[in-house]
Amino acid sequence: MKVYKVKVNGKVYEVEVEAVDEVKGNIEAPIKKAEKEVKSEGSNDILAPIAGKVLSVKVNVGDSVKKGQTVAVIEAMKLENEIQSAFDGKVKQILVSNGDDVRNKDVLIVLE
């Protein structure tokens, strides 16, 4: 082990550095899921209001949905968030599955 002095923002720190054997390997970026095709005008989309993991989808394609009905549950920061429809309609397309990670404003469900 070697000891080095490092200066950070005017303060001096002593750090110990240990040499390790070089290991060859490949670093690979995570493979993204294939983007699901969205055929929608955008006015009847139910969007994720928060980033998180989809715990459950409460509707199926062809189901009728009423305004205020829970259509999915997303876990974010250890809290379960019920996603409710903002309008009435019929489920045309479901773009997420249980366990999917979603970002804020991702399309979850398309109604017609």
Backbone as JSON, one array per atom type, in Angstrom:
{
  "sequence": "MKVYKVKVNGKVYEVEVEAVDEVKGNIEAPIKKAEKEVKSEGSNDILAPIAGKVLSVKVNVGDSVKKGQTVAVIEAMKLENEIQSAFDGKVKQILVSNGDDVRNKDVLIVLE",
  "N": [[0.83, -1.17, 0.0], [0.43, 2.25, -0.72], [0.93, 5.53, 0.5], [-0.58, 8.6, -0.1], [-0.67, 12.17, -0.38], [-3.38, 14.3, -0.76], [-4.78, 17.21, -2.03], [-7.73, 18.92, -1.54], [-9.92, 21.39, -2.27], [-8.36, 23.17, -0.77], [-7.82, 21.77, 1.57], [-5.74, 19.29, 3.02], [-5.48, 15.85, 2.58], [-4.65, 12.57, 3.67], [-4.32, 9.66, 1.84], [-4.63, 6.14, 1.43], [-3.52, 3.9, -0.98], [-4.07, 0.92, -2.58], [-2.45, -1.41, -4.61], [-3.82, -3.36, -7.22], [-4.24, -6.43, -9.01], [-4.44, -6.35, -12.55], [-7.45, -6.82, -14.15], [-8.92, -8.29, -16.86], [-11.73, -7.56, -18.82], [-15.04, -7.09, -20.12], [-16.97, -4.18, -20.25], [-20.28, -3.63, -20.31], [-23.03, -1.82, -21.5], [-26.28, -1.62, -20.01], [-28.87, -3.51, -21.54], [-31.46, -2.06, -23.23], [-34.99, -2.45, -23.04], [-36.91, -3.38, -25.85], [-38.37, -0.7, -27.51], [-41.77, -0.08, -27.16], [-44.26, 0.07, -29.6], [-46.26, 2.89, -30.09], [-49.43, 3.69, -30.99], [-51.16, 6.3, -31.15], [-53.14, 9.24, -30.61], [-52.53, 10.79, -28.53], [-54.24, 12.23, -26.83], [-55.76, 10.6, -25.23], [-54.06, 9.26, -23.53], [-52.79, 7.6, -20.67], [-50.58, 8.7, -18.43], [-47.47, 8.15, -16.67], [-47.26, 9.58, -13.54], [-45.06, 9.81, -12.02], [-41.7, 8.65, -11.61], [-40.82, 5.21, -11.37], [-41.43, 1.77, -10.36], [-43.54, -0.5, -11.98], [-46.0, -2.03, -10.21], [-48.44, -3.31, -10.5], [-50.86, -3.84, -13.09], [-54.09, -2.89, -13.48], [-56.08, -3.23, -15.36], [-57.3, -4.63, -18.49], [-56.75, -5.05, -22.05], [-59.43, -3.83, -23.93], [-61.14, -3.47, -21.79], [-63.6, -1.37, -20.22], [-63.14, 1.86, -18.91], [-63.62, 4.08, -16.24], [-63.63, 7.55, -15.35], [-61.37, 8.38, -12.8], [-60.98, 5.79, -11.97], [-58.79, 3.28, -10.73], [-56.04, 2.28, -12.58], [-53.49, 1.29, -12.61], [-50.64, 0.47, -10.5], [-47.88, 2.07, -9.17], [-44.69, 1.77, -7.74], [-42.8, 4.01, -5.92], [-40.09, 5.29, -4.3], [-40.49, 3.57, -2.1], [-43.19, 3.78, -1.71], [-46.54, 3.01, -2.57], [-48.25, 4.03, -5.39], [-51.35, 4.76, -6.6], [-52.49, 4.8, -9.86], [-54.73, 6.7, -11.57], [-57.37, 6.93, -13.97], [-57.91, 9.78, -15.99], [-60.09, 10.2, -17.48], [-63.05, 8.84, -19.12], [-63.17, 5.78, -21.02], [-62.15, 3.18, -23.34], [-59.88, 0.53, -22.99], [-57.29, 0.54, -25.17], [-54.62, -0.05, -25.63], [-51.98, -1.44, -23.74], [-49.02, -0.47, -22.4], [-47.13, -1.21, -20.57], [-45.79, -3.6, -18.22], [-46.05, -5.71, -15.29], [-43.43, -5.05, -13.06], [-41.92, -3.48, -14.77], [-39.76, -0.68, -15.2], [-40.52, 2.73, -15.08], [-40.48, 6.08, -16.36], [-41.12, 9.49, -15.4], [-43.93, 10.79, -17.0], [-44.02, 8.81, -18.96], [-45.91, 6.87, -21.28], [-48.44, 4.85, -20.14], [-50.9, 3.53, -20.54], [-53.18, 3.39, -23.25], [-56.19, 4.83, -24.13], [-59.3, 4.54, -25.94]],
  "CA": [[0.0, 0.0, 0.0], [1.15, 3.5, -0.75], [0.22, 6.66, 1.1], [-0.47, 9.82, -0.89], [-1.34, 13.35, 0.13], [-4.24, 14.88, -1.78], [-5.32, 18.5, -1.61], [-9.05, 19.14, -2.09], [-10.47, 22.67, -1.78], [-7.46, 23.77, 0.22], [-7.55, 20.86, 2.68], [-4.85, 18.19, 2.66], [-5.91, 14.56, 3.09], [-3.79, 11.44, 3.38], [-5.08, 8.51, 1.38], [-3.86, 4.93, 1.17], [-3.92, 3.27, -2.23], [-3.57, -0.44, -2.7], [-2.35, -1.87, -5.99], [-4.53, -4.6, -7.47], [-3.9, -7.01, -10.3], [-5.32, -5.94, -13.63], [-8.42, -7.84, -14.55], [-9.49, -7.95, -18.16], [-13.15, -7.88, -18.94], [-15.81, -6.14, -20.91], [-18.01, -3.42, -19.58], [-21.37, -3.5, -21.26], [-24.17, -1.01, -21.07], [-27.48, -2.46, -19.91], [-29.66, -3.57, -22.76], [-32.8, -1.5, -23.04], [-36.08, -3.22, -23.62], [-37.35, -2.84, -27.14], [-39.41, 0.31, -27.35], [-43.07, -0.55, -27.61], [-44.84, 0.98, -30.57], [-47.45, 3.57, -29.61], [-50.3, 4.21, -32.04], [-52.08, 7.09, -30.37], [-53.18, 10.67, -30.88], [-51.98, 11.42, -27.34], [-55.23, 12.86, -25.96], [-56.32, 9.59, -24.33], [-52.98, 8.51, -22.9], [-52.61, 7.67, -19.23], [-49.14, 8.85, -18.25], [-46.92, 7.94, -15.33], [-47.06, 10.87, -12.9], [-43.84, 9.72, -11.23], [-40.82, 7.55, -12.0], [-40.86, 4.11, -10.42], [-41.58, 0.41, -10.87], [-44.94, -0.91, -12.08], [-46.31, -3.18, -9.35], [-49.55, -4.05, -11.1], [-51.76, -3.2, -14.05], [-55.41, -3.29, -13.0], [-57.03, -3.34, -16.47], [-56.89, -5.41, -19.65], [-57.17, -4.48, -23.33], [-60.86, -4.03, -24.16], [-61.92, -3.08, -20.61], [-64.1, 0.0, -20.12], [-62.54, 2.55, -17.77], [-64.32, 5.29, -15.82], [-62.79, 8.6, -14.78], [-61.07, 8.15, -11.39], [-60.73, 4.37, -11.73], [-57.38, 2.9, -10.65], [-55.66, 1.44, -13.73], [-52.17, 0.7, -12.36], [-49.99, 0.86, -9.25], [-46.44, 2.27, -9.35], [-43.95, 1.97, -6.51], [-41.76, 5.02, -6.01], [-39.55, 5.62, -2.98], [-41.11, 2.65, -1.15], [-44.61, 4.07, -1.57], [-47.37, 2.54, -3.67], [-49.05, 5.11, -5.93], [-52.41, 4.3, -7.49], [-52.63, 5.64, -11.04], [-56.13, 6.73, -11.92], [-57.69, 7.47, -15.27], [-58.44, 11.14, -15.94], [-61.27, 10.26, -18.35], [-63.7, 7.58, -19.47], [-62.74, 5.23, -22.3], [-61.94, 1.74, -23.47], [-58.44, 0.27, -23.07], [-56.86, 0.2, -26.53], [-53.26, -0.59, -25.61], [-51.26, -1.39, -22.46], [-47.62, -0.38, -22.81], [-46.25, -1.62, -19.47], [-46.08, -4.87, -17.55], [-45.58, -5.76, -13.91], [-41.98, -5.08, -12.92], [-41.27, -2.51, -15.65], [-39.38, 0.63, -14.68], [-41.07, 3.8, -15.9], [-40.06, 7.43, -16.04], [-42.19, 10.47, -15.36], [-44.57, 11.12, -18.29], [-44.09, 7.67, -19.88], [-47.27, 6.42, -21.55], [-48.72, 3.55, -19.53], [-52.09, 2.92, -21.14], [-53.86, 4.22, -24.25], [-57.62, 4.6, -24.19], [-59.96, 5.06, -27.15]],
  "C": [[0.88, 1.24, 0.0], [0.28, 4.59, -0.15], [0.5, 7.89, 0.24], [-1.15, 10.95, -0.14], [-2.09, 13.98, -1.02], [-4.81, 16.18, -1.21], [-6.65, 18.73, -2.33], [-9.62, 20.41, -1.45], [-9.65, 23.24, -0.64], [-7.17, 22.9, 1.42], [-6.71, 19.7, 2.19], [-5.34, 16.92, 3.36], [-4.85, 13.53, 2.76], [-4.66, 10.27, 2.97], [-4.14, 7.34, 1.15], [-4.41, 4.29, -0.08], [-3.26, 1.91, -2.31], [-3.55, -0.84, -4.17], [-3.1, -3.2, -6.12], [-4.1, -5.13, -8.83], [-4.91, -6.55, -11.34], [-6.2, -7.11, -14.03], [-9.0, -7.4, -15.88], [-10.94, -8.39, -18.2], [-13.82, -6.82, -19.78], [-16.82, -5.45, -20.02], [-19.08, -3.18, -20.62], [-22.47, -2.66, -20.66], [-25.39, -1.93, -20.95], [-28.29, -2.38, -21.19], [-31.05, -3.04, -22.45], [-33.82, -2.44, -23.66], [-36.45, -2.58, -24.94], [-38.47, -1.85, -26.88], [-40.72, -0.23, -27.92], [-43.68, 0.51, -28.51], [-46.14, 1.57, -30.01], [-48.19, 4.14, -30.79], [-51.39, 5.0, -31.31], [-52.03, 8.54, -30.79], [-52.66, 11.45, -29.67], [-53.01, 12.0, -26.39], [-55.81, 11.88, -24.95], [-55.25, 8.72, -23.68], [-53.02, 8.68, -21.39], [-51.11, 7.61, -19.0], [-48.73, 8.55, -16.82], [-46.69, 9.32, -14.7], [-45.75, 10.95, -12.11], [-42.99, 8.57, -11.77], [-40.88, 6.46, -10.93], [-40.99, 2.78, -11.11], [-43.07, 0.05, -10.87], [-45.14, -2.15, -11.21], [-47.44, -4.0, -9.93], [-50.3, -3.17, -12.09], [-53.13, -3.76, -13.74], [-56.45, -3.47, -14.1], [-56.44, -4.21, -17.57], [-57.36, -4.7, -20.92], [-58.65, -4.84, -23.54], [-61.73, -3.64, -22.99], [-62.41, -1.64, -20.75], [-63.56, 0.6, -18.83], [-63.34, 3.81, -17.49], [-63.31, 6.28, -15.24], [-62.61, 8.34, -13.29], [-60.8, 6.7, -11.03], [-59.23, 4.1, -11.69], [-57.06, 1.94, -11.78], [-54.31, 0.76, -13.53], [-51.66, 1.17, -11.0], [-48.49, 0.93, -9.53], [-45.81, 2.49, -7.99], [-42.85, 2.99, -6.77], [-41.35, 5.39, -4.58], [-40.27, 4.86, -1.87], [-42.58, 2.95, -0.87], [-45.35, 3.55, -2.79], [-48.3, 3.67, -4.1], [-50.07, 4.54, -6.9], [-52.55, 5.3, -8.63], [-54.07, 5.55, -11.49], [-56.33, 7.37, -13.28], [-58.29, 8.87, -15.1], [-59.71, 11.28, -16.77], [-61.83, 8.87, -18.58], [-63.15, 7.08, -20.8], [-62.64, 3.73, -22.25], [-60.45, 1.52, -23.69], [-58.1, -0.24, -24.47], [-55.51, -0.52, -26.51], [-52.67, -0.43, -24.21], [-49.77, -1.49, -22.8], [-46.63, -0.78, -21.72], [-46.7, -2.96, -18.91], [-45.6, -4.78, -16.12], [-44.06, -5.87, -13.89], [-41.24, -4.1, -13.81], [-40.91, -1.25, -14.87], [-39.93, 1.68, -15.63], [-40.51, 5.13, -15.43], [-41.29, 8.32, -15.98], [-42.65, 10.8, -16.78], [-44.5, 10.0, -19.32], [-45.55, 7.28, -20.06], [-47.43, 5.01, -20.98], [-49.81, 2.81, -20.3], [-52.7, 3.92, -22.13], [-55.32, 3.83, -24.26], [-58.16, 5.12, -25.51], [-61.34, 5.54, -26.81]]
}
